[in-house]
Amino acid sequence: MMATEQQLDDLSQRIATALQGLSDANDEQREVLLAELADHLDARESVLTALLSTPAGQDPEWLQTQLRKTQQLAIEANQHLAAQRTRLGGYRKGRKQVQTYQQIEAGKG
């Protein structure tokens, strides 16, 4: 299969859409979106690698554009990752508090 710039643009758009959807997703939807996101990222990396051996891959301007797109996607992904960690941190803290109260009630605290 020959990689094209259109495939790269389509994958970049799918990644951006998945990242955008993560903000409003519930936990179940988030798992699906994260799996899709991982697949899209892997595919984008493969297409980008294949395109590096084409004339486009020799164009410094095109390379800079791809670098900026990749960095922007990484920034957005890291923002979602930080938000997810915050949500999980609150969840874990709440679970620990519940366990502490359960131990106290059971006379083990």
N, C-alpha and C positions, 0 to 999 in steps of 0.2 A: 504494500500500500504506500502510495506516495503522499507525504505530508504536505499540506498546503497552508498558506497564511490564513485562509478562510477557516480552516479547522482550528487553528490556533486562536483566532478571534472568537469563534463559537465557544470553545472551551473556556476562554477567559470570561465570556459573558455568563456561561453556566456557573462558573465559580463565583462571580460577583452576585448572581441571583441567589445561589445557595447561602452565601454569607449574609446577604440581606434578609433572607428568610429565617436565619437563625435567631434574629432579634426577637421575633414574635412567636417563635415555635415553643410548643410545650415539650416536656421531656421526651415523649415518644417520637414526636416529629423531629426533634433535635437529633436523635440517634440516626434516623433515616437520612436527614440532611448531612450529617457528619460523614456517613458512609458514602453518600453521593459525592460529597466534597473531596474526600480522599481519592475516589476513582477519577474525578475530573482533574485533580492535581497531578496524579500519576500520568494520565493521558496527555495533559498539557506539557509535562516535562518531556515525554517521549516525542511529541510533535515538535517541540522547540529544539530538542537535540537533533532530530532529523533535518530540521530547517537550517541548522548551522552549516550543513554541508552544501547548501544551495547558494546561488548568487545573493539571495537576501541575507544570508548569514555572514556574508563578507561586507555588507553595507554597514558602516559605523553608525549611521543615523538610525537604521532599523534596529540594530543591537541596543542602542541607547533607549529607544522606545520600548523594546521588550523588557529591558532592565527596569525601567520606570514602572511598567505594568506589573511586573513580578513583585517589585518592592511595595507597590500600593496594595496588591492582593495580600502580601505578607503582613502589612500593617493592619489591614482589616481583620485578617484571621487572628492575629495576636490580640486585638481588641476583644474579639468574641471569646477567645481562650481565657483572657483575664476575667471577663464577665462570668464565664462558666465556672472558673475557679472560685470566684466570689460567691456564686450561688451554692456551690458544693461546700464551701467553707461554712456558710451559714447553716446548711443542712447538717453537716457533721457536728457542728457545735450544738445544735438543737438536739440531735440524737444523744450526744454525750450528756447533756443536761437531763434528758428524759431517763437515761440509764442511771444517773446519779440519784434522781428522785425515786426510781423504782427500788434501788438498793436501800435507800433510807427507809422506805415504806416496808421493805421486807426485813428490816432490822439488821442489815448487813453494812450499813453506812457508818 
